[in-house]
Amino acid sequence: MDIRTGFIVLFCFMGFTCAEPVKFADCGSSSGKVSTVDISPCATQPCQLHRGESYSVNVTFNSAVLSQTSKAVVHGIIAGVPIPFPIPIEDGCKSGIQCPIQKQQKYHYVNLLPVKSEYPAIKLVVEWELRDDNKEDLFCIRFPVQIVS
Ligand SMILES: *[C@@H]1O[C@H](CO)[C@@H](O)[C@H](O)[C@H]1NC(C)=O
């Protein structure tokens, strides 16, 4: 671990917000456009997710549509197979977004990603979608993570 990473990790342990923009792939945001994805704490990439802890996910995006509702759908892709990944709050309108979602407006979607202690310690890709009224994706992002004990 280099000194910079060491400081970031130390900051995270001390309870500071240490959101780092993560590299992500867009998987078809048809009714919006993503600008940044922050995961906290995530000192190294791919993010190392410890079992039994929760991580905050903050997706900044612009909406291209008007939508009354928004619903998050999360999958863990393991060896190419998408497996549903339950999150406590599916309603995007209760995750930092004020609904109805307006056209051409910027939003910060903020939610928690709980990593259960029974998850295996493997590398996987998280796919996070936020669907609008028509089940089109306001955003669809993919980012790699590593589950560690
Ligand atoms: C989410 O990220 C944006 C852009 O990086 C930032 O301005 C905003 O304060 C963050 N929101 C939270 C709740 O962390």
The ligand as an SDF file (V2000), in Angstrom:
LIG
                    3D

 14 14  0  0  0  0  0  0  0  0999 V2000
  -23.0970   13.0100   -4.4250 C   0  0  0  0  0  0  0  0  0  0  0  0
  -22.0760   13.3390   -5.3610 O   0  0  0  0  0  0  0  0  0  0  0  0
  -22.1440   14.6840   -5.8170 C   0  0  0  0  0  0  0  0  0  0  0  0
  -21.0820   14.8560   -6.9130 C   0  0  0  0  0  0  0  0  0  0  0  0
  -19.8640   14.2890   -6.5930 O   0  0  0  0  0  0  0  0  0  0  0  0
  -21.9630   15.6290   -4.6460 C   0  0  0  0  0  0  0  0  0  0  0  0
  -22.0700   16.9650   -5.0790 O   0  0  0  0  0  0  0  0  0  0  0  0
  -23.0540   15.3510   -3.6000 C   0  0  0  0  0  0  0  0  0  0  0  0
  -22.8510   16.1660   -2.4680 O   0  0  0  0  0  0  0  0  0  0  0  0
  -23.0150   13.8930   -3.1940 C   0  0  0  0  0  0  0  0  0  0  0  0
  -24.1350   13.6340   -2.2900 N   0  0  0  0  0  0  0  0  0  0  0  0
  -23.9930   12.9410   -1.1550 C   0  0  0  0  0  0  0  0  0  0  0  0
  -25.2030   12.7990   -0.3020 C   0  0  0  0  0  0  0  0  0  0  0  0
  -22.9390   12.4140   -0.8270 O   0  0  0  0  0  0  0  0  0  0  0  0
  1  2  1  0
  1 10  1  0
  2  3  1  0
  3  4  1  0
  3  6  1  0
  4  5  1  0
  6  7  1  0
  6  8  1  0
  8  9  1  0
  8 10  1  0
 10 11  1  0
 11 12  1  0
 12 13  1  0
 12 14  2  0
M  END
$$$$
